[in-house]
Amino acid sequence: MSTRYSVGERIMWQQLPGTDTVMCVEFTQPTMNARVRKPTMRVCEECERAERWDEDLEAWQLVREDGERLTGNPHCIHEWDINGAFNPMTGTINGA
């Protein structure tokens, strides 16, 4: 059985064992320009605590406004402004 893969041409052909039959398949790969992004800021809808994502620490950090930390209510359970409006996908797939 002989098999040939050509990534640049995206073609694969394979001769079936014991025959003169050759299978040839051309592969197409979708153009992927889409990117996944994550939120970088969040605000509690109840107490207005504000946090930003710190890439270096890989953790949420309190936002400072005029030198003051926006801590909100320390006893609040924090209802973050997650309502489905944030779209983590940017760009397109296959030009769509």
VOPAGU-2260 file (C-alpha; in pm, 1 decimal, decimal comma):
REM VOPAGU-2260
SITE   aa  ch    i         X         Y         Z
SITE  MET   A    0       0,0       0,0       0,0
SITE  SER   A    1     146,9     335,9     -94,1
SITE  THR   A    2      29,2     657,6      62,0
SITE  ARG   A    3     126,6    1013,3     -18,7
SITE  TYR   A    4      34,3    1320,0     181,5
SITE  SER   A    5     100,6    1665,3      47,6
SITE  VAL   A    6      26,8    1934,0     303,1
SITE  GLY   A    7     102,6    2226,2      74,2
SITE  GLU   A    8    -140,4    2098,5    -188,7
SITE  ARG   A    9    -375,2    1954,6      75,8
SITE  ILE   A   10    -406,5    1634,2    -127,5
SITE  MET   A   11    -386,8    1277,4      -1,5
SITE  TRP   A   12    -382,8     974,5    -226,1
SITE  GLN   A   13    -367,4     608,8    -132,9
SITE  GLN   A   14    -346,8     296,5    -348,7
SITE  LEU   A   15    -582,2      28,3    -224,5
SITE  PRO   A   16    -403,6    -301,2    -142,7
SITE  GLY   A   17    -412,3    -568,7    -415,1
SITE  THR   A   18    -572,6    -338,3    -672,8
SITE  ASP   A   19    -482,9     -74,3    -924,4
SITE  THR   A   20    -739,9     157,1    -763,5
SITE  VAL   A   21    -612,2     483,4    -623,1
SITE  MET   A   22    -816,5     697,6    -385,8
SITE  CYS   A   23    -750,1    1068,4    -407,8
SITE  VAL   A   24    -893,2    1322,3    -164,8
SITE  GLU   A   25    -843,6    1698,9    -159,2
SITE  PHE   A   26    -879,8    1859,8     180,6
SITE  THR   A   27    -994,8    2212,5     238,1
SITE  GLN   A   28    -918,6    2394,8     556,6
SITE  PRO   A   29   -1137,1    2679,9     682,6
SITE  THR   A   30    -982,5    3022,2     705,2
SITE  MET   A   31    -970,7    3097,0    1076,0
SITE  ASN   A   32    -943,9    3464,8    1157,2
SITE  ALA   A   33   -1153,3    3432,2    1473,2
SITE  ARG   A   34    -997,8    3501,7    1811,0
SITE  VAL   A   35   -1129,7    3437,1    2160,6
SITE  ARG   A   36   -1097,2    3728,7    2398,7
SITE  LYS   A   37   -1168,1    3739,9    2768,5
SITE  PRO   A   38   -1319,9    4020,9    2976,7
SITE  THR   A   39   -1071,5    4265,4    3127,2
SITE  MET   A   40   -1307,9    4461,4    3354,5
SITE  ARG   A   41   -1606,0    4374,6    3574,2
SITE  VAL   A   42   -1836,8    4576,7    3798,8
SITE  CYS   A   43   -2074,3    4448,2    4066,2
SITE  GLU   A   44   -2431,8    4551,5    3987,5
SITE  GLU   A   45   -2521,2    4565,9    4359,4
SITE  CYS   A   46   -2233,1    4750,3    4532,3
SITE  GLU   A   47   -2035,4    4885,5    4231,9
SITE  ARG   A   48   -1711,4    4708,2    4326,2
SITE  ALA   A   49   -1486,9    4736,1    4019,0
SITE  GLU   A   50   -1208,2    4496,1    3923,3
SITE  ARG   A   51    -972,2    4467,6    3629,0
SITE  TRP   A   52    -783,4    4161,5    3504,3
SITE  ASP   A   53    -407,3    4182,2    3565,3
SITE  GLU   A   54    -219,5    3978,7    3302,3
SITE  ASP   A   55     102,8    3970,4    3507,2
SITE  LEU   A   56     -64,3    3841,3    3825,1
SITE  GLU   A   57    -325,8    3639,3    3633,8
SITE  ALA   A   58    -588,0    3757,5    3882,0
SITE  TRP   A   59    -860,4    4017,3    3926,6
SITE  GLN   A   60    -740,1    4337,9    4099,5
SITE  LEU   A   61    -938,0    4626,0    4247,6
SITE  VAL   A   62    -973,0    4931,4    4027,5
SITE  ARG   A   63    -840,0    5260,5    4164,3
SITE  GLU   A   64   -1014,9    5585,9    4082,4
SITE  ASP   A   65    -848,7    5908,8    4199,4
SITE  GLY   A   66    -618,3    5695,7    4418,1
SITE  GLU   A   67    -913,0    5531,0    4596,2
SITE  ARG   A   68    -986,4    5158,8    4563,7
SITE  LEU   A   69   -1339,9    5082,5    4443,1
SITE  THR   A   70   -1402,2    4805,4    4696,8
SITE  GLY   A   71   -1780,8    4827,1    4715,5
SITE  ASN   A   72   -1947,1    4648,3    5006,5
SITE  PRO   A   73   -1718,6    4379,2    5159,5
SITE  HIS   A   74   -2026,2    4174,8    5260,1
SITE  CYS   A   75   -2180,7    4178,1    4911,4
SITE  ILE   A   76   -2195,8    3847,7    4722,5
SITE  HIS   A   77   -2114,6    4046,9    4401,9
SITE  GLU   A   78   -2347,6    4018,4    4108,8
SITE  TRP   A   79   -2103,3    4079,5    3823,5
SITE  ASP   A   80   -2235,8    4248,0    3512,1
SITE  ILE   A   81   -2251,5    3923,5    3314,6
SITE  ASN   A   82   -2558,0    3952,6    3096,2
SITE  GLY   A   83   -2471,4    3788,9    2765,9
SITE  ALA   A   84   -2381,4    4117,4    2595,9
SITE  PHE   A   85   -2008,1    4034,2    2608,7
SITE  ASN   A   86   -1907,8    3845,0    2294,4
SITE  PRO   A   87   -1578,1    3655,9    2339,6
SITE  MET   A   88   -1540,9    3592,8    1963,8
SITE  THR   A   89   -1378,5    3848,0    1735,3
SITE  GLY   A   90   -1291,6    3818,8    1368,0
SITE  THR   A   91   -1445,9    3576,1    1121,1
SITE  ILE   A   92   -1443,8    3211,1    1017,7
SITE  ASN   A   93   -1441,4    3148,5     640,9
SITE  GLY   A   94   -1509,6    3516,7     578,3
SITE  ALA   A   95   -1854,7    3489,3     741,7
